[in-house]
Amino acid sequence: MTGWDCRMDEGYLLLGIDVGTTLIKSVAFNEKGDIVGSYSMELPVEKPKPGYVEQDLLKLENAFYITIRKCLTASSISPERIGVVSITAHQHGTFLLDKNGKPVLDRAIIWPDIRTQDILMELCEKNLDRKIYQISGWRLITSLQFLHMMWLKRFRQDEINKARYFLSCKDYLRYKLTGEFCTDVTDASYTGMMDIRKRTWSKELIEEFGLSYEVFPEIRDPWEYGGSVTEVASRLTGLKPGTPVVVGAGDGPLTVLGSGAVTPGQLGIIIGTAGVYGLVSNRPDLDPQMRHHVCCFPRPNTWLLLCLQMNTASALKWFKDVFGYEEASQSEKEGLSPYSLMDIKASSSTVGARGVIFHPFLQGERSPFTKPTARGIFFGFGMWSTKSDFIRAVLEGVGFSARDNIEIFRERGYNLRGATMAGGGAKSEFWPQIFADILNLEMKIPKVEECGALGSAILGSVYLKVYKDIDKACDAMIKFKKCFHPEPTNVEKYNLIFPLYRKLYKTLWDVYDEFWKTYQLLGLL
């Protein structure tokens, strides 16, 4: 099936579903990129022991079905109006099914999980990291799914032996809608087992690490047909049976596209649970120093030079959850978001947070360096420091880490003229200005906040031939609401602080490992 008789002028809608680490959203768009209906709900994440992060498949599926059904009913959208469904989801999750399509693992290992760090270090000691990078475009990081599978082979062999299908999160959920197994070039490239130049699975790498080639699914383009809604899925979601579902794409590259960074040379920044810094490229431009990844982009013959930061908006959420009791109470009384109140407090501090520097390495770090043992710190605070200074230090620390990543592109000769910014951090009226000042770049904020869901809708519009290609769909459907310009005085100050931010973690480099070994020995980690 290559198309569907579905003209948007008859009132058909594009349903984009964005499955984040902790939040799932179903959003219905018209052909102009306007939101017609939406529904979202939180997703639980399981942390059975330090370093382990998992997602319960049953809870994930239920939330998936509920958000689709509620999106339709809450906005009075008839199922007949949905012309196509497109899913995006968090990447680097390992979803294994047996020959009957039943889960091998009740809980998937997902990207923040760092249980593979010992295996990663073993591969580095064998000097296999450069070979992996040269073929797949990926530096070794604990999130890579082939490392998950190596860990399962070592510690849970019975389960891994039952596996017949290996899928990423969006592919698993699309399977639940359609009964079809496949993946797309973006999620395939995130596994570390794809040949980034040929855009096919690398038999050489798969065999090198003792994995089964048969479990890796067929690779398709994101805007291609990925199946149709089954009768069973129809009863669970309220969607019409037979509604086409496109293959879809992973949330990192697709949210970059949905934010407005579409053509080569454009930079997209996503400040969500994690940080994504993606430079669109017309070639798989590997870095001789292996400082960034290269993945496929949801646009023909296009790649993304990619840096992935472990914690960004999640660092601010951590601070709110642990220290934000005052803001939580005040927000209930005043009807404001606690994050808005934190913005107000941060703005009352000064550039440089009156001497407080924050490292956002709350779960280790994977870019611009791989260091699972790295840990967060507040440095430089004194008796004069206030809560406002600590909040601003968190915002600035994430910004400094972003710059640490983006400097790689500059050092490689790329002339960056500006960036788009999406994710939870882009909702702030204050944080994008800090990014603009630290990075010395204009920050364009998309009108539609749900950039992952919008990117999904864009793929659906190309499948339905509403637009000729990805570029034309993006031109028509993506709009911007605000642009933050760097303030020269602040830029100068941050240019002086940034080297201190870097020097601090380099000074602590060996201490991270010593800390980890000591606290593991004590049974405290």
C-alpha positions in Angstrom: 0.0 0.0 0.0 1.6 3.3 -1.1 -1.1 5.9 -0.5 -4.7 6.5 0.6 -7.5 8.4 -1.0 -7.6 11.1 1.5 -7.8 14.8 0.5 -7.2 17.2 3.4 -9.7 19.7 2.0 -12.4 17.2 3.0 -11.5 17.7 6.7 -9.1 14.9 7.2 -6.6 15.3 10.0 -3.0 14.0 10.7 -2.6 12.3 14.1 0.9 12.6 15.5 1.8 10.7 18.6 4.9 11.6 20.7 6.1 9.2 23.3 8.6 10.8 25.6 10.4 9.2 28.5 7.9 10.5 31.1 5.1 11.9 29.0 3.0 10.7 26.0 1.0 13.0 23.8 -1.5 12.4 20.9 -2.0 15.5 18.8 -4.3 16.0 15.8 -3.2 18.5 13.2 -4.7 20.0 10.1 -2.7 20.4 6.9 -1.5 23.9 8.0 0.2 22.5 11.1 -2.5 23.8 13.5 -3.5 21.8 16.5 -7.1 20.6 16.3 -7.1 18.3 19.4 -4.7 16.8 21.8 -4.4 14.7 25.0 -1.4 13.9 27.1 -0.6 11.9 30.2 2.4 11.0 32.3 4.4 7.8 31.9 6.0 6.1 34.8 9.7 5.1 34.7 10.9 2.2 36.8 14.3 2.4 38.6 14.7 -1.0 40.3 18.3 -0.2 41.4 20.9 2.5 40.9 21.8 2.8 37.2 18.8 0.8 36.0 16.0 2.6 34.2 13.2 0.7 32.6 9.7 1.2 31.1 6.8 -1.2 31.9 5.4 -2.3 28.6 1.8 -2.8 29.9 1.7 0.7 31.4 3.2 2.1 28.2 0.6 0.4 26.0 -2.3 1.5 28.2 -1.2 5.1 28.1 -0.7 4.9 24.4 -4.3 3.6 23.8 -5.8 6.1 26.3 -4.2 9.2 24.8 -5.3 8.3 21.3 -8.9 7.6 22.5 -9.0 10.8 24.7 -7.6 12.9 21.9 -10.5 11.9 19.7 -13.2 12.1 22.3 -12.1 15.2 24.2 -12.0 17.2 20.9 -15.0 15.6 19.3 -13.0 14.2 16.4 -14.7 11.5 14.4 -12.4 8.5 13.7 -13.2 8.9 10.0 -11.5 12.3 10.0 -8.1 10.7 10.9 -6.3 10.3 7.5 -3.1 8.9 8.8 -1.3 8.0 12.1 2.4 8.7 12.8 4.3 7.8 15.9 7.6 9.1 17.3 9.1 8.0 20.5 12.2 8.1 22.7 15.2 6.2 21.3 17.8 3.8 22.6 15.2 1.6 24.2 15.4 -2.2 23.8 12.0 -3.9 23.2 12.3 -7.6 22.5 9.5 -9.9 21.3 9.4 -13.7 20.9 8.3 -15.5 17.7 4.7 -15.0 18.6 5.1 -11.3 19.1 4.9 -11.5 22.9 7.3 -9.4 25.0 10.4 -11.3 26.2 11.0 -8.5 28.8 8.1 -7.1 30.7 10.1 -3.9 31.1 12.2 -2.5 28.4 15.7 -1.1 29.1 15.6 2.5 28.1 18.2 5.2 27.3 19.1 6.6 30.8 20.0 3.1 32.0 23.8 2.8 32.5 24.1 -0.9 33.5 26.2 -1.5 30.4 29.1 0.7 31.5 31.4 -2.2 32.3 30.8 -3.8 28.8 31.4 -0.4 27.2 34.8 -0.1 29.0 35.7 -3.6 27.9 35.1 -2.7 24.2 37.1 0.5 24.6 40.0 -1.5 26.1 39.9 -3.7 23.0 40.0 -0.6 20.8 36.7 -1.4 19.2 35.2 2.0 19.8 36.8 3.5 16.6 35.7 0.6 14.4 32.1 1.0 15.7 32.3 4.8 15.0 33.7 4.4 11.5 30.9 2.1 10.5 27.9 3.2 12.5 28.6 6.9 13.2 28.2 6.3 17.0 30.7 6.8 19.8 30.3 4.2 22.5 27.7 5.4 25.0 25.9 3.2 27.6 22.5 3.8 25.8 23.3 1.9 22.7 20.9 -1.0 22.2 23.5 -3.5 21.0 25.2 -3.0 24.4 21.8 -3.7 26.1 21.7 -7.0 24.1 25.3 -7.9 25.1 24.4 -7.3 28.7 21.3 -9.5 28.4 23.4 -12.3 26.7 25.7 -12.1 29.7 23.3 -11.9 32.5 19.8 -13.0 31.3 20.6 -15.5 28.5 17.3 -17.4 28.7 15.4 -14.2 27.8 17.6 -13.1 25.0 17.5 -16.6 23.5 13.8 -16.3 23.1 14.0 -13.0 21.2 12.9 -13.1 17.6 12.2 -9.3 17.0 14.2 -6.4 18.3 12.3 -3.1 18.1 12.7 0.5 19.4 9.8 2.1 21.3 7.9 3.7 18.4 8.3 0.5 16.4 6.8 -1.6 19.2 3.8 0.7 19.5 3.3 0.8 15.8 3.4 -3.1 15.9 0.6 -2.9 18.6 -1.5 -0.8 16.1 -0.8 -2.7 12.9 0.8 -6.1 13.7 3.7 -5.3 11.4 7.4 -5.4 12.2 9.8 -2.8 10.7 11.9 0.2 11.7 13.0 3.4 10.0 16.5 4.8 9.2 16.6 7.1 12.2 15.9 4.5 14.9 18.1 1.9 13.0 21.0 4.4 13.0 20.6 4.9 16.8 21.3 1.2 17.5 25.0 1.4 16.7 24.6 -1.6 14.4 23.7 0.2 11.1 26.1 1.2 8.4 25.6 4.9 8.4 26.7 5.4 4.7 24.8 2.5 3.2 21.7 2.9 5.6 21.5 -0.9 6.0 22.3 -3.2 8.9 26.0 -3.9 9.3 26.5 -7.7 9.2 30.1 -7.0 10.2 29.2 -5.3 13.5 26.3 -7.6 14.3 28.6 -10.7 13.9 31.5 -9.0 15.7 29.4 -8.8 18.9 27.7 -12.2 18.7 24.2 -10.9 17.9 21.6 -12.6 15.7 21.1 -10.8 12.4 17.6 -12.3 12.1 16.2 -10.2 15.0 16.9 -6.9 13.3 13.8 -5.7 11.4 13.4 -4.4 7.9 14.5 -0.7 7.5 12.2 1.7 5.7 12.0 5.5 5.2 10.0 7.3 7.9 7.2 8.6 5.6 6.6 5.2 4.0 3.6 2.9 4.8 4.1 1.0 8.0 0.8 -0.9 8.2 -2.9 -0.2 9.0 -4.9 -0.1 12.2 -6.1 -3.6 13.1 -9.6 -4.5 14.4 -8.1 -5.1 17.8 -6.3 -1.8 17.9 -9.4 -0.1 16.7 -11.4 -1.3 19.7 -8.6 -0.1 22.0 -8.0 3.3 20.5 -11.2 4.4 18.8 -9.3 4.7 15.5 -11.1 3.4 12.3 -9.9 0.0 11.2 -7.7 0.3 8.1 -6.4 3.8 8.9 -2.9 3.9 7.5 0.1 4.2 9.9 3.4 5.5 8.5 6.7 4.0 9.6 7.6 7.1 11.7 10.9 8.3 13.1 12.8 8.5 16.4 12.1 11.6 18.5 15.6 13.1 18.5 15.9 13.7 14.7 12.2 14.2 14.2 11.8 16.8 16.9 14.8 18.6 15.4 12.9 18.6 12.0 9.6 19.6 13.7 11.3 22.5 15.4 12.3 24.0 12.0 15.9 22.8 11.5 15.3 21.1 8.2 18.0 21.7 5.6 21.8 21.3 5.7 23.5 23.8 7.9 20.6 24.4 10.3 21.0 23.6 14.0 18.2 22.3 16.2 18.3 22.3 20.0 16.0 20.2 22.1 15.9 20.8 25.8 13.7 18.0 27.2 14.5 15.2 29.6 17.8 14.9 27.7 19.5 17.4 25.4 19.7 17.0 21.7 22.0 19.2 19.6 21.6 18.3 15.9 23.3 19.9 12.9 21.6 18.9 9.6 24.1 17.7 7.0 24.1 16.5 3.4 26.7 13.9 4.2 27.7 11.5 7.1 30.5 13.8 8.2 32.3 11.7 10.8 34.6 13.6 13.3 38.2 12.3 13.3 38.2 12.8 17.1 34.8 11.0 17.5 33.3 13.9 19.5 29.8 13.7 18.0 27.6 11.0 16.6 26.1 10.8 13.1 22.6 9.5 12.5 20.1 9.4 9.7 17.7 12.3 9.4 14.0 12.1 8.3 14.7 13.7 5.0 16.0 12.0 1.8 19.8 11.7 1.6 20.3 13.7 4.8 22.1 13.1 8.1 22.3 14.7 11.5 25.6 15.5 13.3 24.5 14.8 16.8 25.4 15.5 20.4 23.3 14.0 23.1 23.4 15.4 26.6 22.2 13.2 29.4 20.2 15.7 31.5 18.8 19.1 30.6 15.2 20.0 31.6 15.3 16.9 33.8 18.0 18.7 35.9 15.6 21.6 36.5 12.8 19.1 37.3 15.2 17.3 39.8 15.9 20.7 41.5 12.2 21.5 41.6 11.3 18.1 43.1 14.0 18.2 45.7 14.1 21.8 46.7 11.0 23.4 45.1 8.5 22.9 47.9 8.1 26.7 48.3 7.4 27.1 44.6 5.0 24.2 44.6 3.0 25.8 47.4 3.1 29.2 45.8 2.0 27.9 42.4 -1.1 26.4 43.9 -2.1 29.7 45.5 -1.3 31.9 42.5 -2.3 29.5 39.7 1.2 29.7 38.1 3.5 26.9 37.1 6.3 26.3 39.5 8.7 26.6 36.6 7.4 30.1 35.9 8.1 31.0 39.5 11.6 29.5 39.2 12.2 31.7 36.1 11.2 34.8 38.1 13.6 33.9 40.9 16.5 33.0 38.5 16.1 36.4 36.8 16.6 38.1 40.1 20.1 36.6 40.3 23.0 37.9 38.1 24.8 36.5 35.1 27.0 33.8 36.5 24.6 33.1 39.4 26.7 35.2 41.8 29.5 32.7 41.6 27.6 29.4 41.6 28.5 26.9 38.8 26.4 23.7 38.2 27.4 20.5 36.4 24.3 18.7 35.2 25.8 15.2 35.2 23.1 13.7 37.3 23.2 10.3 35.5 26.7 10.4 34.2 27.3 12.1 30.8 27.5 10.9 27.2 28.3 14.0 25.3 30.6 15.8 24.6 32.4 13.1 26.5 31.4 9.6 27.7 31.7 9.4 31.5 29.1 7.2 33.2 30.7 7.9 36.6 30.5 11.7 36.3 28.3 13.4 38.8 26.6 16.7 39.3 28.0 19.4 41.5 27.3 22.9 42.7 30.6 24.8 43.0 31.4 28.3 44.3 28.5 29.0 46.6 29.0 30.8 49.9 27.1 32.4 52.7 25.8 35.0 50.3 24.3 32.5 47.9 20.5 32.4 47.6 18.0 29.9 46.2 17.7 32.2 43.2 21.4 31.8 42.5 21.1 28.0 42.6 18.1 28.0 40.2 20.0 30.2 37.8 23.1 28.1 38.2 21.1 25.1 37.0 19.8 27.0 33.9 23.3 28.2 33.1 24.9 24.9 33.8 22.7 23.2 31.2 23.5 26.1 28.8 27.3 25.7 29.4 27.0 21.9 28.7 25.1 22.8 25.5 27.9 25.1 24.5 30.5 22.4 25.3 28.7 20.2 22.7 28.1 22.9 20.1 31.7 24.1 20.2 32.5 20.8 18.5 30.7 21.9 15.4 32.4 25.3 15.4 35.8 23.7 15.9 35.1 21.6 12.8 34.6 24.7 10.7 30.8 24.9 10.7 29.5 28.5 10.6 26.5 28.5 12.9 24.2 31.5 12.4 21.3 30.6 14.7 19.3 27.7 16.1 15.8 26.5 16.7 14.9 25.5 20.2 12.2 23.1 21.3 11.3 20.9 24.3 10.2 21.9 27.8 13.1 24.4 28.1 11.7 26.3 25.2 8.5 27.0 27.0 10.4 29.2 29.5 10.4 33.0 29.0 13.9 33.2 30.5 15.9 30.1 29.7 16.1 30.6 25.9 17.7 34.0 26.6 20.4 32.3 28.7 21.0 29.9 25.8 21.2 32.8 23.3 23.8 34.6 25.5 25.9 31.5 26.4 25.9 30.2 22.8 26.0 33.6 21.2 23.3 32.5 18.8 19.8 33.6 18.0 17.2 31.2 19.4 14.0 30.7 17.3 11.1 29.3 19.2 8.4 27.3 17.2 4.8 28.3 17.5 3.7 24.7 18.1 5.3 23.4 21.3 4.7 19.8 20.4 7.5 19.6 17.8 7.8 15.8 17.9 4.1 15.3 17.2 4.2 18.0 14.5 7.2 16.2 12.9 5.1 13.0 12.9 2.2 14.9 11.2 4.7 16.2 8.6 5.7 12.6 7.7 2.0 11.7 7.5 1.3 14.6 5.2 4.0 13.5 2.8 2.7 9.9 2.8 -0.8 11.2 1.9 0.7 13.4 -0.8 -0.7 16.6 0.8 2.7 18.0 0.1 5.2 16.9 -2.5 8.1 16.4 -0.1 9.4 17.0 3.4 10.8 20.5 2.6 7.4 21.7 1.3 5.6 20.2 4.2 7.9 21.9 6.7 7.5 25.2 4.9 3.8 25.0 5.2 3.4 23.6 8.6 6.2 25.0 10.8 5.8 28.6 12.1 7.8 30.6 14.8 6.5 32.7 17.6 9.6 34.4 19.0 13.3 34.9 18.6 15.8 35.6 21.4 18.9 37.6 20.4 22.2 37.4 22.3 22.9 40.4 24.6 26.6 41.4 23.9 27.4 42.3 27.6 26.1 38.9 28.8 28.0 37.1 26.0 31.3 38.6 27.2 30.7 37.5 30.8 29.7 34.0 29.8 32.8 33.7 27.6 34.9 34.2 30.7 32.9 31.8 32.9 32.7 28.9 30.3 36.4 27.9 30.6 35.9 27.6 34.4 33.0 25.3 33.8 35.2 23.1 31.6 38.2 23.2 33.9 36.1 22.0 36.8 35.0 18.7 35.3 38.5 18.0 33.8 40.0 18.5 37.3 37.4 16.0 38.7 37.9 13.5 35.9 39.7 10.8 38.0 37.8 11.7 41.1 34.5 10.6 39.4 35.9 7.1 39.0 37.3 7.0 42.5 34.0 8.2 43.9 32.1 5.5 42.0 34.4 2.6 43.1 34.4 3.8 46.8 30.6 4.1 47.0 30.0 0.8 45.2 32.4 -0.9 47.6 30.3 0.6 50.5 27.1 -0.6 48.9 25.8 2.9 48.5 25.4 2.9 44.7 
